[in-house]
């Protein structure tokens, strides 16, 4: 029995559009988590790292972090697609490792438990949008 992949080759324009939508979707997902966590549930998104002043993480900070790391992920995938036939696999492993590592600062900052949960969920929301779309749009998706 042969398992056939339903992944089809997509044009560069379609790939670019889908990845752009994934970046937008990841940012929107992170902001939605923030909206539920801060304005709706009342968690003050204030964090304090050792030796620094407390920072209030507003929507703009959430947008900038989600946008920056989404675009960084896209750039890494595009680079890997140019240099290795295993780009999809390598990128996925790196993305999952980055997601796991992104939780470590939550153990080192001073913040309420609710704030830490909102931040963790924002990380998961970004990954939940980006990873499947970027994998599906990889030029190595058939390999």
CORMO-V53956 format. One line per field, one symbol per residue. ss: DSSP state (A for helix, B for strand, O for the rest). phi: phi as a letter, one per 40 degrees, with the letter a starting at -180 (. if undefined). burial: # if it has 16 or more other C-alpha atoms within 10 Angstrom, else .. A space follows every 50 residues. Layout:
ss: ???
phi: ???
burial: ???
This chain:
ss: OOOOOOOOOOOAAAAAAAAAAAAAAAAAAAAAAAAAAAAAOOOOOBBBOO OOOOBBOOAAAAAAAAAAAAAAAAAAAAAAAAAOOOAAAAAAAAAAAAAA AOOAAAAOOBOOAAAAAAAAAAAAAAAAAAAAAAAAOOOOOOO
phi: .bcccccbcbcccccccccccccccccccccccccccccccgcccbbbcd gbccbcccdccccccccdccccccccccccccbacbdcccccccccccdc cccddccbccacccccccccccccccccccccccccccccccc
burial: ..............#..###.##############.##....#####... ......#....##..##.##..##.###.##.....###.##..#...#. ..#..#...##..##############.###.#########..
